[in-house]
Amino acid sequence: MYLEPPPKRFRKNQVEMSSSARSRPLFPPVKPSAFRYLPMEIVRYVDGRSACRWRLEVVDEGVVLPFGQGPDFCDYLGCREAILVEDGGTYHLFYDGAGPKGWLACLAVSKDLRKWERLGPVLDFGAPGEPDARSASAPWTIRAEDGTWHMFYLGTPNCSPAPDLVPAFPYLTLKARANSLRGPWLKQREVRPFGVKPGTFRESTASPGAILRHGGEYLQFYSGAVCTMPDSEPSAGTPDLAEAKAARRPGGPGALRTLGLARTRNLDGPWHVEDEPILPLREQIENSSLYFEESIATWFLFTNHIGCAADPGQPRCHEYTDAVWVYWSRDPTRWNPNHKAVVLDGKSCSWSKRCIGMPTVQKVGDRLAMLYDAPGGDSTDHMRRSIGLAWIELPLGLPSEA
């Protein structure tokens, strides 16, 4: 989930597309060369945030789930935050549907990743005053040994004004469970896995991410962020991160974002959360999806990068999701910020030339499928996003100098 108070000025970037245009690429597909990684020109961001020097090549197939076709208008203003789960030969795609009352976790199912049956929302809004009163979205799931499915979803009591109703921080991690991915999902109000903490990288948000079993415990790669808007200084007596102080300068970012690691042995219990992130805040990343390449015993972490551009006349630079990045490590608990590459951006996407949203990956035969969201064209808007599909050849390797 992209963390920023959604200003009205973003609406000028919205792109209106017909239903036929939304279902086909706007630009010819970009095919890769024979090399898996290529060196790339380093992007120079206006605030000096981190950038990649490698590109992992992909084949982009274009839009597979256009917005505006869900039941009861559940995604009439957008589909985003794709989260893919395969079970029993069926692909289950959880995504955030921007509907008439706000953003809710919706479900679509498919046998081939191209033709989808939309089933509508799987969660509902909480009552006024509850932590998911304005959004219950971005659900990550894992099946326990007894067959029960456990869901960790994003809840927030805040959102932007209508009609967009974009979820606003704090983003919180909440819990539900079910016997089937299709539900019904029972919210577990008594379970609070982890939360925000002042004076840390998860000061403003601690939202859920990919979950895996490792070393006898569960690991969750969650998103943390610190708001750096001009009026976001902590109250007296609360520590302030040095990075956050520096970022509050005029023209700086609206938030600093990265990933953290949480651990538990009990999916219905609390999680142990480290106060230090797994990657520095300067990486400006959020959301996670992991793949383990057995041939080289290496983990690959796919994540969403937030880019920025100068925005004269505004107190902050203009930030938007500009690329999918991947990091690699032999140890899923330790990551090197230099070991990364761009996977998909405006140069390699066939239909969205500036803005690329959250990725999710799944092995399909001898390829890795990657679903992602984007608004299309030159838009950088939060709204009217659709979900696209790209392919990465397997097995994955590493750059020659890595």
C-alpha positions in Angstrom: 0.0 0.0 0.0 1.4 3.4 -1.0 1.8 5.5 2.1 1.0 9.2 1.6 -1.9 11.5 2.5 -3.6 11.6 -0.9 -3.7 15.2 -2.1 -6.4 16.3 -4.5 -3.9 17.4 -7.1 -3.2 13.7 -7.9 -6.6 13.6 -9.6 -5.5 15.6 -12.5 -3.4 12.6 -13.6 -6.3 10.2 -13.9 -6.6 8.5 -17.2 -10.0 7.5 -18.5 -10.0 4.3 -20.6 -12.8 2.4 -22.3 -13.4 -1.2 -21.2 -11.8 -2.4 -24.5 -8.7 -0.2 -24.0 -8.3 -1.4 -20.4 -8.1 -5.0 -21.6 -5.2 -4.6 -24.1 -1.7 -3.2 -23.9 -1.3 0.5 -24.8 2.2 -0.1 -26.2 3.8 -3.0 -28.1 5.3 -5.6 -25.7 9.0 -5.3 -24.8 10.9 -8.5 -25.3 14.1 -9.3 -23.5 17.5 -10.1 -25.0 19.3 -13.4 -24.2 20.9 -11.9 -21.1 19.0 -12.2 -17.8 20.5 -9.1 -16.2 21.7 -6.0 -17.9 23.5 -3.0 -16.5 21.3 0.1 -16.5 21.8 3.8 -16.2 21.3 4.8 -12.5 18.2 6.9 -11.9 19.0 10.2 -10.2 16.1 11.0 -7.9 15.7 14.6 -6.8 16.0 13.7 -3.1 19.0 11.3 -3.6 17.1 8.1 -2.6 18.6 4.8 -3.5 18.6 3.4 -7.1 19.5 0.2 -9.0 22.3 -0.5 -11.4 21.0 -3.8 -12.7 17.8 -4.7 -14.6 16.3 -8.2 -14.5 14.6 -8.8 -17.8 10.9 -9.8 -18.1 8.3 -10.3 -20.7 5.2 -8.2 -20.0 1.9 -9.6 -21.1 -0.2 -6.5 -20.3 -3.5 -6.1 -18.4 -5.3 -9.3 -17.3 -7.7 -7.8 -14.7 -9.0 -4.4 -15.8 -10.7 -2.3 -13.2 -14.4 -1.6 -13.2 -15.8 -5.1 -13.9 -16.3 -6.5 -10.3 -19.8 -7.3 -8.8 -21.7 -4.5 -7.2 -19.2 -1.9 -8.4 -16.6 -3.3 -5.9 -13.7 -2.2 -8.1 -15.2 0.5 -10.2 -12.5 3.0 -9.2 -9.6 0.6 -9.3 -7.9 -2.8 -8.8 -4.6 -2.8 -7.0 -2.4 -4.6 -4.5 -2.4 -8.0 -6.2 -1.7 -10.9 -3.9 -1.6 -14.4 -5.5 -2.2 -17.7 -3.8 -2.4 -21.1 -5.6 -4.4 -23.9 -4.0 -5.7 -27.1 -5.5 -4.8 -26.0 -9.1 -6.7 -22.7 -8.8 -5.1 -19.3 -8.6 -6.7 -17.1 -6.0 -6.1 -13.4 -6.5 -6.8 -11.1 -3.6 -6.7 -7.5 -4.6 -7.9 -4.1 -3.3 -11.1 -3.1 -4.9 -11.8 0.7 -4.8 -15.6 0.7 -4.4 -18.4 3.1 -3.6 -17.7 3.0 0.2 -13.9 2.6 0.1 -11.2 0.0 -0.5 -11.9 -3.6 0.5 -10.1 -6.9 -0.1 -11.7 -8.6 -3.1 -11.1 -12.1 -4.6 -10.9 -13.4 -8.2 -10.1 -17.0 -9.2 -8.5 -18.4 -12.4 -7.0 -21.5 -13.9 -4.6 -19.8 -16.2 -3.9 -16.3 -14.7 -5.5 -14.7 -17.7 -9.3 -15.3 -17.4 -10.6 -14.4 -14.0 -13.9 -14.9 -12.2 -14.5 -12.0 -9.8 -16.2 -13.0 -6.6 -16.3 -9.6 -4.9 -15.2 -8.5 -1.4 -14.1 -11.1 1.2 -13.9 -8.6 4.0 -16.2 -5.8 5.1 -15.5 -2.5 6.9 -15.3 -2.4 10.7 -17.8 -0.4 12.7 -17.0 3.3 13.4 -14.1 3.5 15.8 -12.7 0.1 14.9 -9.2 0.0 13.4 -10.6 -1.1 10.0 -13.5 1.3 9.8 -12.3 2.9 6.6 -10.5 0.0 4.9 -10.0 -3.8 5.2 -7.6 -4.6 2.4 -4.2 -6.0 1.3 -4.7 -9.6 2.8 -1.8 -12.0 3.1 -2.6 -15.6 3.8 -0.9 -18.8 5.0 -2.3 -22.2 5.7 -1.5 -23.8 9.0 -0.7 -27.5 9.5 -4.3 -28.2 10.5 -5.5 -26.8 7.2 -6.9 -23.5 8.6 -6.1 -20.4 6.5 -4.8 -17.4 8.4 -5.2 -13.9 7.0 -3.2 -10.8 7.9 -4.8 -7.8 6.4 -4.4 -4.0 6.4 -6.9 -2.0 8.5 -7.1 1.7 8.9 -9.6 4.1 10.5 -8.7 6.9 8.1 -9.1 7.6 4.4 -9.1 10.5 1.9 -12.4 12.3 1.0 -14.9 10.8 -1.5 -14.9 9.6 -4.1 -11.4 8.2 -4.0 -11.5 7.2 -0.3 -7.8 6.2 -0.4 -6.7 4.5 2.8 -4.5 6.8 5.0 -2.1 6.0 7.8 -1.8 4.6 10.3 -1.9 1.3 8.4 -2.3 -1.6 10.9 -2.0 -5.4 10.7 -5.2 -7.2 11.6 -6.2 -10.8 11.7 -8.9 -13.2 10.3 -9.2 -16.9 9.6 -11.2 -19.3 7.5 -11.4 -22.9 6.4 -11.1 -21.9 2.7 -9.5 -19.1 0.7 -13.0 -18.2 -0.5 -14.1 -17.7 3.1 -16.2 -16.9 5.0 -13.4 -15.0 6.8 -13.9 -14.4 10.5 -12.2 -11.4 11.9 -10.2 -12.1 15.1 -10.5 -8.8 17.0 -8.7 -10.3 20.0 -5.5 -10.9 18.0 -3.2 -7.9 17.3 -0.1 -9.3 15.7 2.0 -6.1 15.9 1.6 -2.4 15.6 3.2 1.0 15.1 5.8 2.2 17.5 6.9 5.9 17.9 10.6 6.6 17.3 11.1 3.6 15.0 10.9 3.0 11.2 7.3 1.7 11.8 6.2 4.9 13.5 3.4 5.7 11.0 2.5 2.3 9.6 3.1 -1.5 10.2 1.1 -3.2 7.5 1.2 -6.9 6.5 3.4 -8.7 4.0 4.5 -12.0 2.7 4.6 -14.9 5.2 6.8 -18.0 5.1 7.8 -20.9 7.3 11.5 -20.9 8.1 13.6 -22.5 10.8 10.7 -23.7 12.8 8.9 -20.4 12.9 6.9 -18.0 10.7 8.5 -15.0 9.2 6.4 -12.0 8.0 8.0 -9.3 5.8 5.9 -6.3 6.6 5.9 -2.7 5.5 6.9 0.1 7.9 7.0 3.8 7.4 7.6 7.2 9.0 5.6 10.2 7.9 7.8 13.2 7.0 5.3 15.8 6.1 6.1 19.3 7.6 3.6 18.9 10.5 4.7 15.4 11.4 7.2 16.0 14.1 6.7 13.7 17.1 5.3 15.1 20.3 7.7 16.3 23.0 9.6 13.5 24.7 9.2 11.1 21.8 12.4 10.3 19.9 12.7 11.3 16.3 14.7 9.4 13.7 17.7 11.3 12.2 16.5 10.2 8.7 13.1 11.6 9.4 14.4 14.9 10.6 16.5 15.3 7.4 13.6 14.3 5.2 11.3 17.0 6.5 13.2 19.7 4.5 11.3 21.5 1.8 10.9 19.4 -1.3 11.6 16.2 0.6 9.5 13.0 0.6 6.1 12.6 2.3 7.3 9.5 4.0 10.3 7.1 4.5 9.4 3.5 3.8 11.1 0.1 4.1 10.5 -3.5 5.2 10.7 -5.1 8.6 10.7 -8.6 9.9 8.3 -10.2 12.4 8.5 -13.7 13.8 6.1 -16.0 15.6 5.5 -19.7 16.3 1.8 -19.2 16.8 -0.3 -17.6 14.0 -3.0 -16.7 16.5 -0.5 -15.1 18.9 1.7 -12.0 19.1 4.7 -11.5 16.8 8.2 -10.5 17.8 9.2 -7.4 15.8 12.7 -6.0 15.5 13.0 -2.2 15.8 15.5 -2.2 13.0 14.4 -2.7 9.4 15.8 -5.4 7.1 16.8 -2.7 4.6 17.6 1.0 5.1 14.8 3.7 4.9 16.6 5.3 2.0 15.5 2.3 -0.2 12.0 3.7 -0.2 10.2 0.3 -0.7 7.0 -1.2 0.5 5.2 -4.6 0.2 6.9 -8.0 -0.3 6.6 -11.2 -2.2 9.3 -13.9 -2.0 10.6 -16.7 -4.2 13.2 -19.3 -3.3 15.5 -20.4 -6.2 16.6 -23.9 -5.2 19.3 -24.2 -7.9 21.4 -21.5 -6.2 19.8 -21.7 -2.7 18.9 -18.0 -2.9 15.9 -16.0 -1.8 14.5 -13.3 -4.0 12.4 -10.6 -2.5 10.2 -8.7 -4.9 9.0 -5.3 -3.7 7.5 -2.0 -4.8 9.8 1.0 -5.1 8.6 4.6 -4.6 10.1 7.1 -6.9 9.9 10.9 -6.8 10.0 13.9 -9.1 10.4 17.6 -8.4 7.0 19.3 -7.8 7.5 23.1 -7.9 5.2 25.0 -5.7 4.4 22.1 -3.4 6.0 21.5 0.0 6.9 17.9 -0.9 8.3 16.2 -4.0 5.8 14.2 -6.1 6.1 10.5 -5.0 4.6 7.6 -6.9 5.2 3.8 -7.3 7.6 3.8 -10.2 9.0 0.2 -10.3 9.2 -3.3 -9.1 12.6 -4.1 -7.5 14.1 -7.4 -6.5 16.7 -8.1 -3.7 18.5 -11.4 -3.3 20.0 -13.2 -0.3 20.9 -16.7 0.9 19.5 -15.9 4.3 15.9 -14.5 4.4 16.6 -12.7 7.6 19.6 -10.7 6.3 19.5 -8.5 3.2 22.2 -6.3 1.5 20.8 -3.1 -0.1 23.4 -3.3 -2.8 22.1 -6.7 -4.0 19.1 -5.5 -6.0 17.8 -4.9 -9.5 14.9 -3.3 -11.3 12.4 -5.9 -12.5 9.6 -3.8 -14.1 9.3 -0.1 -14.8 8.1 2.2 -17.5 10.7 1.1 -19.9 9.8 -2.6 -19.7 6.1 -2.4 -19.1 4.0 -2.6 -22.2 1.1 -0.4 -21.1 2.1 1.8 -18.1 5.0 4.1 -18.8 5.6 5.9 -15.5 3.9 4.1 -12.7 4.2 0.4 -11.6 2.6 -0.9 -8.4 2.9 -3.8 -6.0 4.1 -7.2 -7.2 3.3 -10.7 -6.3 5.1 -13.8 -7.8 4.2 -17.4 -8.3 6.1 -20.2 -10.0 4.2 -21.6 -13.0 6.0 -24.4 -14.8 9.5 -23.2 -15.8 8.6 -19.5 -15.4 7.8 -17.1 -12.6 4.5 -15.2 -13.0 4.4 -11.7 -11.6 1.2 -9.8 -11.2 1.3 -6.1 -10.5 -0.9 -3.0 -10.6 -0.6 0.2 -12.7 -2.8 3.0 -13.9 -1.6 2.9 -17.6 -0.2 5.5 -19.9 1.7 8.4 -18.3 -0.6 8.5 -15.2 0.9 8.2 -11.7 -2.5 8.2 -10.0 -3.7 6.0 -7.1 -7.0 5.4 -8.8 -8.2 3.6 -11.9 -5.4 1.0 -11.7 -5.7 -2.4 -13.3 -3.7 -5.6 -12.8 -1.1 -6.7 -15.3 0.9 -9.9 -15.8 4.6 -10.3 -16.6 6.8 -13.4 -16.9 10.4 -14.1 -15.7 12.4 -17.1 -17.0 13.6 -19.7 -14.5 15.9 -20.6 -12.9 16.8 -17.2 -11.6 20.5 -16.4 -11.4 22.5 -13.4 -10.1 24.3 -10.6 -12.0 27.9 -11.4 -13.0 29.3 -9.0 -10.4 27.0 -9.8 -7.6 
